[in-house]
Amino acid sequence: MGALPSSTRLEIRPCLRYRSPVMYPRIFSKMRRIARGAVLVAGLLATTPAIAGGAPKTILLGVDGLDPHLLQQFVDAGTLPNFARMIETGDFKPLQTSMPPLSPVAWATFITGMDPGGHGLFDFVHRDPATLVPFLSMSKATPPEKTLQLGSYVLPLSGGTVENLRDGTTFWQILESNGIPTTVFRCPANFPPAESPGKAFSGMGTPDILGTPGMFSFYTDRPPPRSSKISGGRVYPVEVHENVVRAALRGPRNTFRQVPGKRHKKKMENPELLVDFTVYRDAKNPVARIKVQDNDFILKEGEWSDWVRVDFTALKVFSSISAIARFYLKQAHPDFELYVTPLQINPEDPAMPIATPASWSHELCEELGYFYTQELPEDTKAFSSGIFTGNEFWTQSQFVFTERRRALDYFLKTFEEGLLFFYFSSVDQGCHMLWQYMDADHPAHSADPQLAKSVETIYRGLDESLGQVLKAAGDDTTVIVMSDHGFCPFYRGVNLNTWLYEKGYVTLRNPARQGQFPLFANVDWTRTRAYAMGLNGLYVNLKGREKNGIVEPGEAHTQLLDELEKELRLLRDPENDQPAVTLTVRPRRDFHGKHAKNGPDIIVGYNSGYRSSWESPLGEFPKDLFVDNHDAWSGDHAVDYRHVPGVLLTNRKITLEEPALYDLTVAILALYGVPKTSEMIGSNCLE
């Protein structure tokens, strides 16, 4: 990270959609035989002959959010025997993470060996400076350029595309170009998968079929208060008539058709694709029968279904969109409550490009059965919105972990040479949602005896997985366990846009209505010099760049940044006099690469225990500057990167005193005698 100190999901709550419906690549390919999926990174890298006798084996476990302090604590308690054995016989150090230490940023740093200035990811949310409209940072879908309209039907004459917005060549592409076979399962910031001769399945950044990070559905005859405001899910009111419920699964919009809008008849819109289902509730017992297409199953109250395939018909004969979901009968009597997972891209028949080669997705489904394909499957949003209890979230998250363990077992049995990367999300998502149960100082603390050791239980499950890896690896295999970042509590939220308003950097058009508008709708841009967007980003309203910029480029821009950095360092919490910000980074000054100019003007590093509020990242201005965090989302890492290092644990010697993510990238190449590229900024950290 150059000038920075060396010591060390959308996790944005609102579910921003991809800028175009995700069904485009799928339905166009069936009509015109356009290649399924997206226009990806340009062609395959030229490969050299494979190493004689087979490439050496490396097993790389990527564990999102694995924290070195918690790991050491549980090892010292004697609950992680496999980690303890590997620490004793190998080497273990904190791993410097990215700034900001957000998962897409950190994983992009690791897989490319570049900082955000090189790979171009700075947050979960970026903004278009010409419009100030926020968008998801990892990928985007684009509709076809040419269409033909016949009545209410719109027929594509060219293919839509899906683009991975992360720049840079991945380390596995480089290995493959040097004849090293690679298998990469669920690596984040890799949707659509980077094109290479190896096998890869996409991870964080992969949407559900609606084009969101994951939109659950909840059907009930007694909707909770403010259910229309729930983020990350939809609540559908239903009627129970003679113990029968009729409802529909709502898929993506049908881009083949245009019909008059429901609110504005003169405005044409694409209708939602629907699949009807029926629930027959037992009149007395807490049980129900559910029929959806060819699926017919019975659930007891508190019981989950297996995966259910559903197919949405976009255009008869020509195109259908396949999805999978699981049903959970939360309550049958007296109120009816049915939860349905976000509609997953079906790995058996994917509607979007999720694997390289494309056929590998189907092959994995044949071996493993249906499984979650959504970027981060643990439904944190259902828990935060009160649809799930803590124990229901725990049950659902364990489904995810069990699926991942089954996949790991399969890969360990079939892995023969080269590099295997395998990803776990459960530590990260568990620490986000379950921290409150192990931390008595947290504002949201709940003394639930069943969940008090839930985080430790996740670590213990991971320890069992490591034991399987070590058993399968043998003495001649390099084993690496690494994480993108660690964790800290999230006690207090900081409304950074509110701070900018109070300090006079933002002017509101109607101060009396402060906090009533999202997306900067109340901001007077003609008198606003700076604004915050995303979890850690602060931007100057720069003339010639922003839509209504007023700050002159050059000296005035630099002076304002100097002033903002100084003022941020003085920001203290009046409740305890603790500094809220302990680090500020200026990408144009501190990062390397062509994208440094595209990032925030300042990246804010919050103190441990603090984080951006839920409202500030998308342009709201609550009246309170500091707020206690009573949300179930109780642990976090969107802070000064020095507070949340990741983990580097290996059966090789670590040669750098303070290794960083980009050093590990270089080390992986060096294991196979492959030199780093000119864009990489790290050094080999393994013997």
C-alpha positions as CSV (number, residue, x, y, z in Angstrom):
1,M,0.0,0.0,0.0
2,G,3.0,2.2,-0.4
3,A,2.8,5.3,1.8
4,L,0.4,3.7,4.2
5,P,1.6,2.5,7.6
6,S,2.6,-1.2,7.4
7,S,1.1,-2.4,10.7
8,T,-2.2,-3.7,10.7
9,R,-21.7,-8.4,1.9
10,L,-23.5,-5.2,0.3
11,E,-22.4,-5.0,3.4
12,I,-24.1,-1.9,2.3
13,R,-27.7,-2.7,3.5
14,P,-29.8,-1.3,0.6
15,C,-29.8,-3.8,-2.3
16,L,-28.8,-1.7,-5.3
17,R,-29.7,-3.4,-8.5
18,Y,-27.4,-4.0,-11.4
19,R,-28.0,-1.3,-14.0
20,S,-29.7,-3.7,-16.4
21,P,-31.9,-6.8,-15.9
22,V,-29.7,-9.8,-15.4
23,M,-31.8,-12.0,-17.7
24,Y,-30.4,-10.4,-20.8
25,P,-27.4,-12.6,-21.4
26,R,-29.5,-15.8,-21.0
27,I,-32.5,-15.1,-23.1
28,F,-30.5,-13.6,-26.0
29,S,-28.3,-16.6,-26.2
30,K,-31.2,-19.0,-26.7
31,M,-32.7,-16.9,-29.5
32,R,-29.7,-16.1,-31.6
33,R,-27.1,-18.7,-30.4
34,I,-25.1,-15.8,-28.9
35,A,-22.6,-17.2,-26.5
36,R,-24.1,-17.8,-23.0
37,G,-23.0,-15.1,-20.6
38,A,-21.0,-12.0,-21.0
39,V,-18.4,-10.4,-23.0
40,L,-15.6,-11.1,-20.6
41,V,-11.9,-10.2,-20.4
42,A,-10.2,-10.5,-23.8
43,G,-9.2,-14.0,-24.9
44,L,-7.2,-16.7,-23.3
45,L,-3.7,-16.1,-22.3
46,A,-1.2,-18.2,-24.3
47,T,-0.2,-21.3,-22.3
48,T,3.1,-23.0,-22.1
49,P,3.5,-26.8,-21.9
50,A,2.6,-28.3,-18.5
51,I,5.3,-29.2,-16.1
52,A,6.7,-32.6,-16.6
53,G,5.4,-35.1,-14.1
54,G,2.6,-32.8,-12.9
55,A,2.7,-29.4,-11.2
56,P,3.3,-29.2,-7.4
57,K,0.2,-29.0,-5.3
58,T,-1.0,-26.0,-3.4
59,I,-4.2,-25.9,-1.4
60,L,-5.2,-22.4,-0.6
61,L,-8.1,-21.9,1.9
62,G,-9.5,-18.4,1.6
63,V,-11.6,-17.7,4.8
64,D,-13.4,-14.4,4.7
65,G,-13.1,-12.5,7.9
66,L,-10.8,-14.9,9.8
67,D,-9.4,-12.8,12.6
68,P,-5.9,-13.5,14.0
69,H,-6.8,-12.4,17.5
70,L,-9.9,-14.6,17.8
71,L,-8.0,-17.4,16.1
72,Q,-5.2,-17.2,18.7
73,Q,-7.8,-16.9,21.5
74,F,-9.6,-20.1,20.5
75,V,-6.3,-21.9,19.9
76,D,-5.1,-21.0,23.4
77,A,-8.4,-22.3,24.7
78,G,-7.6,-25.7,23.2
79,T,-10.7,-25.8,20.9
80,L,-8.9,-25.7,17.5
81,P,-6.5,-28.7,17.4
82,N,-5.8,-28.6,13.7
83,F,-5.0,-24.8,13.7
84,A,-2.8,-25.4,16.8
85,R,-0.9,-28.2,15.0
86,M,-0.4,-26.1,11.9
87,I,0.8,-23.0,13.9
88,E,3.3,-25.2,15.8
89,T,4.7,-26.9,12.8
90,G,4.4,-24.1,10.2
91,D,4.2,-20.3,10.5
92,F,1.5,-17.9,11.5
93,K,1.3,-14.1,11.2
94,P,-1.2,-11.3,10.8
95,L,-1.7,-10.4,7.2
96,Q,-2.0,-6.7,6.3
97,T,-5.3,-6.0,4.6
98,S,-6.3,-3.4,2.1
99,M,-7.5,0.2,2.8
100,P,-10.5,0.2,3.1
101,P,-10.6,-3.4,4.5
102,L,-13.8,-4.2,2.6
103,S,-14.1,-7.7,1.1
104,P,-14.3,-6.8,-2.6
105,V,-11.4,-4.4,-2.2
106,A,-9.3,-6.8,-0.2
107,W,-9.9,-9.9,-2.4
108,A,-9.3,-7.8,-5.5
109,T,-6.0,-6.8,-4.0
110,F,-5.1,-10.4,-3.3
111,I,-6.0,-11.9,-6.6
112,T,-4.3,-9.2,-8.7
113,G,-1.4,-8.2,-6.4
114,M,-2.4,-4.5,-6.9
115,D,-3.9,-1.9,-4.6
116,P,-7.2,-0.2,-5.4
117,G,-5.4,2.2,-7.7
118,G,-4.6,-0.8,-9.9
119,H,-7.7,-3.0,-9.8
120,G,-10.2,-0.1,-9.5
121,L,-12.4,-1.4,-6.6
122,F,-12.7,1.1,-3.7
123,D,-16.0,0.1,-1.9
124,F,-19.1,-1.9,-2.4
125,V,-20.7,1.2,-3.9
126,H,-19.2,3.6,-6.5
127,R,-20.8,6.7,-8.0
128,D,-21.1,8.1,-11.4
129,P,-19.7,11.7,-11.0
130,A,-21.7,12.9,-13.9
131,T,-25.0,11.9,-12.3
132,L,-24.0,11.1,-8.6
133,V,-26.1,7.9,-9.0
134,P,-24.6,5.1,-6.9
135,F,-24.0,1.6,-8.4
136,L,-22.6,-1.7,-7.3
137,S,-18.9,-1.7,-7.8
138,M,-18.0,-5.3,-8.8
139,S,-20.0,-5.9,-12.0
140,K,-22.7,-4.5,-14.3
141,A,-25.1,-5.9,-16.9
142,T,-25.8,-4.1,-20.2
143,P,-28.9,-4.7,-22.4
144,P,-28.6,-5.3,-26.1
145,E,-27.9,-2.3,-28.4
146,K,-30.3,-3.5,-31.1
147,T,-33.9,-4.7,-30.6
148,L,-37.0,-5.1,-32.8
149,Q,-40.5,-4.3,-31.4
150,L,-43.5,-6.3,-32.5
151,G,-46.6,-5.2,-30.7
152,S,-45.9,-5.7,-26.9
153,Y,-42.9,-7.9,-27.7
154,V,-39.3,-6.6,-27.8
155,L,-37.0,-9.0,-29.6
156,P,-33.2,-8.7,-29.2
157,L,-31.1,-8.5,-32.3
158,S,-27.8,-8.5,-30.4
159,G,-26.6,-9.9,-27.2
160,G,-26.5,-8.3,-23.8
161,T,-23.3,-8.4,-21.7
162,V,-22.2,-8.8,-18.2
163,E,-18.9,-7.1,-17.2
164,N,-16.6,-7.6,-14.3
165,L,-15.5,-4.1,-13.2
166,R,-12.4,-5.3,-11.4
167,D,-9.4,-4.6,-13.5
168,G,-6.1,-6.6,-13.6
169,T,-5.0,-10.2,-14.3
170,T,-5.7,-12.8,-11.7
171,F,-2.9,-14.9,-10.3
172,W,-4.6,-18.0,-11.6
173,Q,-4.7,-16.6,-15.1
174,I,-0.9,-16.1,-14.8
175,L,-0.4,-19.6,-13.5
176,E,-2.5,-21.1,-16.3
177,S,-0.5,-19.1,-18.9
178,N,2.6,-20.9,-17.5
179,G,1.1,-24.3,-17.7
180,I,0.0,-24.6,-14.0
181,P,-3.6,-26.1,-13.7
182,T,-5.9,-24.2,-11.4
183,T,-9.2,-24.8,-9.7
184,V,-10.8,-21.7,-8.1
185,F,-14.1,-22.1,-6.2
186,R,-16.1,-19.0,-5.1
187,C,-13.3,-16.5,-5.1
188,P,-14.8,-13.0,-4.4
189,A,-14.6,-10.2,-6.9
190,N,-14.7,-12.7,-9.7
191,F,-18.1,-12.4,-11.4
192,P,-18.3,-13.0,-14.2
193,P,-15.3,-15.4,-13.8
194,A,-12.0,-14.3,-15.3
195,E,-11.5,-16.1,-18.6
196,S,-8.8,-18.8,-18.3
197,P,-8.1,-22.4,-19.4
198,G,-8.6,-23.5,-15.8
199,K,-11.8,-24.0,-13.7
200,A,-13.4,-21.2,-11.8
201,F,-16.7,-20.7,-10.1
202,S,-17.8,-17.1,-9.3
203,G,-18.1,-15.8,-5.8
204,M,-18.8,-12.4,-4.2
205,G,-20.4,-10.1,-6.8
206,T,-22.7,-12.9,-8.1
207,P,-26.3,-11.8,-8.0
208,D,-29.6,-13.6,-7.6
209,I,-31.7,-13.8,-10.7
210,L,-33.3,-10.4,-9.8
211,G,-29.9,-8.8,-10.2
212,T,-29.5,-8.0,-6.5
213,P,-27.0,-9.3,-3.9
214,G,-29.9,-11.4,-2.6
215,M,-33.7,-10.5,-2.2
216,F,-35.6,-12.8,0.0
217,S,-39.5,-13.2,-0.1
218,F,-41.7,-13.4,2.9
219,Y,-45.4,-14.3,2.6
220,T,-47.7,-13.6,5.5
221,D,-51.3,-12.7,6.4
222,R,-50.0,-10.4,9.1
223,P,-47.3,-8.1,7.6
224,P,-44.9,-6.6,10.2
225,P,-45.0,-2.8,10.8
226,R,-43.2,-0.8,8.1
227,S,-42.7,-3.9,6.0
228,S,-42.5,-1.9,2.9
229,K,-39.3,-0.3,4.3
230,I,-37.5,-3.6,4.7
231,S,-34.3,-3.7,2.8
232,G,-32.9,-6.8,1.1
233,G,-36.3,-8.5,1.0
234,R,-39.9,-8.2,0.0
235,V,-42.9,-8.8,2.2
236,Y,-46.0,-10.0,0.3
237,P,-49.4,-9.9,2.1
238,V,-51.5,-12.9,1.4
239,E,-55.0,-14.1,2.3
240,V,-55.7,-17.5,3.9
241,H,-59.0,-18.6,2.5
242,E,-60.3,-22.0,3.9
243,N,-56.6,-22.8,4.8
244,V,-55.4,-22.2,1.3
245,V,-52.8,-19.6,0.3
246,R,-52.3,-18.6,-3.3
247,A,-49.2,-16.6,-4.1
248,A,-46.4,-16.2,-6.7
249,L,-42.7,-16.2,-6.8
250,R,-41.5,-13.0,-8.5
251,G,-38.7,-13.3,-11.0
252,P,-36.8,-10.8,-13.1
253,R,-38.6,-8.4,-15.4
254,N,-39.5,-9.8,-18.8
255,T,-37.3,-7.8,-21.2
256,F,-39.1,-9.4,-24.1
257,R,-42.3,-7.5,-23.4
258,Q,-43.5,-4.0,-22.7
259,V,-46.9,-3.2,-21.2
260,P,-48.5,-0.1,-19.8
261,G,-47.2,0.8,-16.3
262,K,-49.4,0.1,-13.3
263,R,-49.1,3.6,-12.0
264,H,-48.6,5.5,-15.2
265,K,-50.5,3.9,-18.1
266,K,-48.7,6.0,-20.7
267,K,-45.3,4.8,-19.5
268,M,-44.3,1.4,-20.8
269,E,-42.5,-1.1,-18.6
270,N,-41.3,-4.7,-18.5
271,P,-43.7,-6.9,-16.5
272,E,-42.4,-9.2,-13.8
273,L,-42.1,-12.9,-14.5
274,L,-44.2,-14.9,-12.1
275,V,-44.5,-18.5,-11.0
276,D,-47.6,-19.3,-9.1
277,F,-47.6,-21.6,-6.1
278,T,-50.3,-22.8,-3.6
279,V,-50.0,-23.6,0.1
280,Y,-52.5,-26.0,1.7
281,R,-52.4,-25.5,5.4
282,D,-53.7,-28.2,7.7
283,A,-56.7,-27.0,9.6
284,K,-55.4,-28.0,13.0
285,N,-51.8,-29.2,12.9
286,P,-48.7,-26.9,12.3
287,V,-48.0,-28.3,8.8
288,A,-48.6,-27.3,5.2
289,R,-48.4,-28.8,1.7
290,I,-46.8,-26.6,-0.9
291,K,-47.2,-27.0,-4.7
292,V,-45.1,-25.1,-7.2
293,Q,-44.8,-26.2,-10.8
294,D,-43.8,-29.9,-10.7
295,N,-42.8,-29.7,-7.0
296,D,-45.1,-31.0,-4.3
297,F,-43.8,-31.2,-0.7
298,I,-44.9,-31.0,2.9
299,L,-43.3,-28.8,5.6
300,K,-43.8,-28.8,9.4
301,E,-43.7,-25.5,11.2
302,G,-40.0,-24.5,11.6
303,E,-38.9,-26.9,8.8
304,W,-37.0,-26.1,5.6
305,S,-37.5,-27.7,2.2
306,D,-34.8,-29.1,0.0
307,W,-33.8,-27.0,-3.0
308,V,-36.7,-26.5,-5.4
309,R,-36.3,-25.7,-9.1
310,V,-38.6,-23.2,-10.7
311,D,-38.6,-22.0,-14.3
312,F,-39.8,-18.6,-15.4
313,T,-41.0,-18.4,-19.0
314,A,-39.9,-15.2,-20.7
315,L,-41.0,-16.1,-24.3
316,K,-42.7,-19.3,-25.1
317,V,-40.6,-21.9,-26.9
318,F,-37.6,-19.6,-27.1
319,S,-36.6,-18.7,-23.6
320,S,-37.0,-19.7,-20.0
321,I,-35.0,-18.6,-16.9
322,S,-34.2,-21.3,-14.3
323,A,-33.8,-20.6,-10.6
324,I,-33.7,-22.6,-7.4
325,A,-35.0,-21.7,-3.9
326,R,-35.6,-23.2,-0.5
327,F,-38.9,-22.7,1.4
328,Y,-39.1,-22.2,5.2
329,L,-42.5,-22.5,7.0
330,K,-41.8,-20.2,9.8
331,Q,-45.4,-20.4,11.2
332,A,-48.6,-22.1,10.1
333,H,-51.0,-21.0,13.0
334,P,-52.4,-18.7,14.0
335,D,-50.6,-16.4,11.6
336,F,-49.2,-17.7,8.3
337,E,-45.5,-17.0,7.6
338,L,-43.5,-18.5,4.8
339,Y,-39.9,-17.4,3.9
340,V,-38.4,-18.2,0.5
341,T,-34.6,-17.7,-0.1
342,P,-33.5,-15.3,-2.8
343,L,-34.0,-16.9,-6.2
344,Q,-30.6,-18.4,-7.0
345,I,-29.0,-18.7,-10.4
346,N,-29.5,-22.5,-11.0
347,P,-26.0,-24.1,-11.4
348,E,-27.6,-26.8,-13.4
349,D,-28.9,-24.4,-16.0
350,P,-27.3,-21.0,-15.3
351,A,-29.0,-17.8,-16.5
352,M,-25.8,-15.9,-16.2
353,P,-22.1,-16.7,-16.6
354,I,-21.0,-18.2,-13.2
355,A,-18.3,-20.7,-14.2
356,T,-15.3,-21.2,-16.5
357,P,-15.7,-23.3,-18.5
358,A,-19.5,-22.7,-18.7
359,S,-20.1,-26.5,-18.5
360,W,-18.4,-26.8,-15.2
361,S,-21.4,-25.3,-13.4
362,H,-23.6,-28.2,-14.6
363,E,-20.9,-30.8,-13.8
364,L,-20.6,-29.5,-10.2
365,C,-24.4,-29.6,-9.8
366,E,-24.3,-33.3,-10.9
367,E,-21.7,-34.0,-8.3
368,L,-23.0,-31.8,-5.4
369,G,-26.7,-31.3,-6.1
370,Y,-28.2,-27.9,-6.0
371,F,-26.3,-25.3,-3.9
372,Y,-26.3,-21.6,-3.2
373,T,-24.8,-19.5,-6.0
374,Q,-25.6,-16.0,-4.6
375,E,-22.6,-14.1,-3.6
376,L,-22.9,-14.3,0.2
377,P,-25.7,-16.8,0.9
378,E,-26.1,-16.3,4.7
379,D,-29.3,-14.2,4.9
380,T,-28.1,-11.3,7.1
381,K,-30.9,-9.1,5.8
382,A,-33.6,-11.4,6.9
383,F,-32.1,-11.3,10.4
384,S,-31.5,-7.5,10.5
385,S,-35.1,-6.9,9.4
386,G,-36.6,-9.2,12.0
387,I,-37.9,-11.8,9.6
388,F,-35.4,-14.3,11.1
389,T,-34.6,-14.7,14.8
390,G,-30.9,-15.2,15.8
391,N,-31.5,-19.0,16.0
392,E,-33.2,-19.0,12.5
393,F,-30.3,-17.2,11.0
394,W,-27.9,-19.6,12.7
395,T,-29.8,-22.6,11.2
396,Q,-29.8,-21.0,7.7
397,S,-26.1,-20.1,7.9
398,Q,-25.3,-23.7,8.9
399,F,-27.0,-24.9,5.7
400,V,-24.5,-22.7,3.8
401,F,-21.5,-24.1,5.7
402,T,-22.7,-27.7,5.3
403,E,-22.9,-27.2,1.5
404,R,-19.5,-25.7,1.5
405,R,-18.0,-28.6,3.5
406,R,-19.5,-31.0,1.0
407,A,-18.0,-29.1,-1.9
408,L,-14.6,-29.1,-0.1
409,D,-14.7,-32.9,0.4
410,Y,-15.4,-33.3,-3.3
411,F,-12.5,-31.1,-4.4
412,L,-10.0,-32.7,-2.0
413,K,-10.9,-36.1,-3.5
414,T,-10.5,-34.9,-7.1
415,F,-7.6,-32.5,-6.8
416,E,-4.4,-33.9,-8.4
417,E,-2.0,-31.1,-9.3
418,G,-1.5,-27.4,-9.5
419,L,-3.4,-24.9,-7.3
420,L,-6.8,-25.3,-5.6
421,F,-8.4,-22.2,-4.1
422,F,-11.4,-22.8,-1.9
423,Y,-13.5,-20.1,-0.2
424,F,-15.5,-20.0,3.1
425,S,-17.9,-17.1,3.9
426,S,-19.3,-18.3,7.2
427,V,-16.7,-16.7,9.5
428,D,-17.3,-13.3,8.0
429,Q,-21.1,-13.4,7.9
430,G,-21.2,-15.1,11.3
431,C,-19.1,-12.4,13.0
432,H,-21.2,-9.6,11.4
433,M,-24.4,-11.0,12.8
434,L,-23.5,-12.9,15.9
435,W,-20.9,-10.7,17.6
436,Q,-23.6,-9.3,19.8
437,Y,-24.0,-12.6,21.6
438,M,-20.4,-12.9,22.7
439,D,-19.8,-9.2,23.6
440,A,-21.5,-8.0,26.7
441,D,-20.4,-4.4,26.0
442,H,-22.3,-4.3,22.7
443,P,-25.5,-2.0,22.6
444,A,-27.3,-4.9,20.9
445,H,-26.0,-7.6,23.3
446,S,-28.4,-10.5,23.9
447,A,-27.6,-13.1,26.5
448,D,-28.7,-16.1,24.5
449,P,-27.1,-19.2,25.9
450,Q,-27.5,-21.1,22.6
451,L,-25.7,-18.4,20.5
452,A,-23.1,-17.2,23.1
453,K,-20.5,-19.5,21.6
454,S,-21.8,-19.4,18.0
455,V,-18.7,-17.6,16.6
456,E,-16.4,-20.1,18.3
457,T,-18.5,-22.9,16.9
458,I,-17.9,-21.5,13.4
459,Y,-14.2,-21.5,14.0
460,R,-14.4,-25.1,15.3
461,G,-16.2,-26.1,12.1
462,L,-13.5,-24.5,10.1
463,D,-10.9,-26.3,12.2
464,E,-12.5,-29.6,11.2
465,S,-12.3,-28.5,7.6
466,L,-8.6,-27.7,8.0
467,G,-8.1,-31.2,9.4
468,Q,-9.6,-32.7,6.3
469,V,-7.3,-30.5,4.2
470,L,-4.2,-31.5,6.1
471,K,-5.2,-35.2,5.9
472,A,-5.6,-35.0,2.1
473,A,-2.6,-32.8,1.5
474,G,0.3,-35.0,2.4
475,D,3.9,-33.8,3.0
476,D,4.6,-32.5,-0.5
477,T,1.7,-30.1,-0.7
478,T,1.9,-26.4,0.2
479,V,-1.1,-25.5,2.5
480,I,-2.1,-21.9,3.0
481,V,-4.9,-20.5,5.1
482,M,-5.5,-16.8,4.6
483,S,-8.1,-14.2,5.1
484,D,-8.9,-10.9,3.5
485,H,-9.3,-9.0,6.8
486,G,-10.2,-9.5,10.5
487,F,-13.0,-8.2,12.7
488,C,-13.9,-5.7,15.4
489,P,-17.1,-4.8,17.2
490,F,-19.5,-2.2,15.6
491,Y,-20.7,-0.2,18.6
492,R,-21.3,3.3,17.2
493,G,-22.3,4.6,13.8
494,V,-21.0,7.8,12.4
495,N,-23.2,9.9,10.1
496,L,-20.4,11.3,8.0
497,N,-22.7,13.3,5.8
498,T,-24.2,14.9,8.9
499,W,-20.7,15.8,10.0
500,L,-20.0,17.5,6.7
501,Y,-23.3,19.4,7.0
502,E,-22.5,20.5,10.6
503,K,-19.0,21.7,9.5
504,G,-20.4,23.7,6.6
505,Y,-19.1,21.5,3.8
506,V,-22.6,20.6,2.7
507,T,-25.6,23.0,2.4
508,L,-29.1,21.7,2.5
509,R,-31.9,23.3,0.4
510,N,-34.3,23.0,3.3
511,P,-32.6,22.5,6.7
512,A,-36.0,22.0,8.4
513,R,-36.3,18.7,6.5
514,Q,-32.9,17.3,7.4
515,G,-32.9,13.5,7.4
516,Q,-36.1,13.1,5.4
517,F,-34.5,12.5,1.9
518,P,-32.2,9.8,0.6
519,L,-29.7,10.1,-2.3
520,F,-28.7,13.7,-1.5
521,A,-32.2,14.9,-2.7
522,N,-32.1,17.8,-0.2
523,V,-28.6,19.0,-1.1
524,D,-27.9,22.4,-2.6
525,W,-25.0,21.5,-4.9
526,T,-24.3,25.1,-5.8
527,R,-23.0,25.6,-2.2
528,T,-21.7,22.1,-1.3
529,R,-18.0,21.4,-1.3
530,A,-17.8,17.8,-0.2
531,Y,-20.0,14.7,0.3
532,A,-19.7,11.1,1.5
533,M,-20.8,8.0,-0.4
534,G,-20.1,4.3,0.3
535,L,-18.8,3.0,3.6
536,N,-15.5,4.8,3.6
537,G,-15.5,7.3,0.7
538,L,-15.4,11.1,0.9
539,Y,-15.6,13.1,-2.3
540,V,-15.0,16.7,-3.2
541,N,-17.7,18.4,-5.4
542,L,-15.1,19.1,-8.0
543,K,-15.7,21.4,-10.9
544,G,-15.5,19.6,-14.2
545,R,-15.9,16.2,-12.7
546,E,-19.0,16.2,-10.5
547,K,-22.4,17.0,-12.1
548,N,-22.6,20.4,-10.4
549,G,-19.1,20.8,-9.1
550,I,-18.0,24.1,-7.5
551,V,-14.5,23.4,-6.1
552,E,-11.8,24.4,-8.6
553,P,-9.2,21.7,-9.5
554,G,-5.6,22.2,-8.5
555,E,-4.6,24.2,-5.5
556,A,-8.1,24.8,-4.1
557,H,-8.8,21.0,-4.4
558,T,-5.6,20.2,-2.6
559,Q,-6.2,22.7,0.2
560,L,-9.7,21.4,0.8
561,L,-8.4,17.9,1.1
562,D,-5.7,19.0,3.6
563,E,-8.4,20.8,5.6
564,L,-10.8,17.8,5.6
565,E,-8.0,15.4,6.7
566,K,-7.1,17.6,9.6
567,E,-10.8,18.1,10.7
568,L,-11.5,14.3,10.4
569,R,-8.6,13.6,12.7
570,L,-10.2,15.9,15.3
571,L,-13.6,14.2,15.2
572,R,-14.3,12.7,18.7
573,D,-17.2,10.9,20.2
574,P,-18.7,13.2,22.9
575,E,-19.9,10.1,24.8
576,N,-16.4,8.8,25.6
577,D,-14.0,11.3,24.0
578,Q,-12.6,8.6,21.7
579,P,-11.4,9.6,18.2
580,A,-13.9,8.3,15.6
581,V,-11.3,8.4,12.8
582,T,-7.7,7.2,13.1
583,L,-6.6,7.2,9.5
584,T,-7.2,9.1,6.3
585,V,-5.9,7.9,2.9
586,R,-5.8,9.9,-0.4
587,P,-5.9,7.5,-3.3
588,R,-4.2,9.9,-5.7
589,R,-1.4,10.3,-3.3
590,D,-1.1,6.9,-1.7
591,F,-2.2,4.3,-4.3
592,H,-0.6,3.0,-7.5
593,G,-2.1,2.6,-10.9
594,K,-4.4,4.2,-13.5
595,H,-7.5,3.9,-11.3
596,A,-6.2,5.9,-8.4
597,K,-7.8,9.0,-9.9
598,N,-11.2,7.3,-10.0
599,G,-11.5,6.6,-6.3
600,P,-12.8,8.7,-3.5
601,D,-10.8,11.9,-2.7
602,I,-10.3,10.6,0.8
603,I,-10.9,7.1,2.3
604,V,-11.9,7.4,5.9
605,G,-10.4,4.9,8.4
606,Y,-12.7,4.7,11.4
607,N,-11.5,3.7,14.9
608,S,-12.2,0.2,16.2
609,G,-15.8,0.1,17.4
610,Y,-16.9,2.7,15.0
611,R,-18.2,2.6,11.4
612,S,-20.2,4.6,8.9
613,S,-23.9,4.6,9.9
614,W,-26.5,2.8,7.8
615,E,-27.9,6.0,6.4
616,S,-24.8,8.1,5.4
617,P,-23.4,5.8,2.6
618,L,-26.4,6.5,0.3
619,G,-26.7,10.2,0.9
620,E,-28.9,10.7,4.0
621,F,-28.4,13.3,6.7
622,P,-29.7,12.1,10.0
623,K,-29.8,14.7,12.8
624,D,-27.6,12.8,15.2
625,L,-23.9,12.6,14.4
626,F,-23.2,9.5,16.5
627,V,-25.7,6.7,17.0
628,D,-25.6,3.5,19.0
629,N,-25.7,0.4,16.8
630,H,-28.7,-1.7,17.9
631,D,-28.8,-3.7,14.7
632,A,-28.2,-7.4,14.6
633,W,-25.3,-6.5,12.3
634,S,-23.0,-6.1,15.3
635,G,-19.5,-6.8,14.1
636,D,-17.6,-5.2,11.2
637,H,-14.3,-4.3,9.6
638,A,-15.0,-1.1,7.6
639,V,-12.4,0.7,9.7
640,D,-8.8,1.8,9.7
641,Y,-7.1,-1.3,8.2
642,R,-4.5,-1.5,11.0
643,H,-7.3,-2.5,13.4
644,V,-8.4,-5.6,11.4
645,P,-5.5,-7.6,9.9
646,G,-6.2,-10.8,8.2
647,V,-4.5,-14.2,8.7
648,L,-1.6,-15.9,7.0
649,L,-1.0,-19.5,8.2
650,T,1.1,-21.9,6.2
651,N,3.2,-25.0,6.4
652,R,6.1,-22.9,4.9
653,K,8.2,-20.3,6.5
654,I,6.9,-16.7,6.3
655,T,9.9,-14.5,5.4
656,L,8.5,-11.0,5.8
657,E,7.9,-9.6,9.2
658,E,4.7,-7.8,8.2
659,P,3.3,-9.6,5.1
660,A,0.5,-8.0,3.1
661,L,-2.2,-9.4,0.8
662,Y,-0.3,-8.4,-2.3
663,D,2.9,-10.1,-1.0
664,L,1.0,-13.3,-0.8
665,T,0.0,-12.9,-4.4
666,V,3.6,-12.7,-5.4
667,A,4.5,-15.7,-3.2
668,I,1.9,-17.9,-4.8
669,L,3.4,-17.3,-8.2
670,A,6.9,-17.8,-6.8
671,L,5.9,-21.3,-5.6
672,Y,5.8,-22.3,-9.3
673,G,8.8,-20.2,-10.3
674,V,6.6,-17.6,-12.0
675,P,7.8,-14.0,-11.7
676,K,5.4,-11.2,-10.6
677,T,4.1,-8.8,-13.3
678,S,5.1,-5.2,-13.5
679,E,1.8,-4.1,-12.1
680,M,2.2,-6.0,-8.8
681,I,3.5,-4.1,-5.8
682,G,4.3,-6.9,-3.4
683,S,7.3,-9.1,-2.5
684,N,7.6,-12.8,-2.0
685,C,6.7,-13.5,1.6
686,L,7.1,-17.3,1.7
687,E,10.3,-19.4,1.9
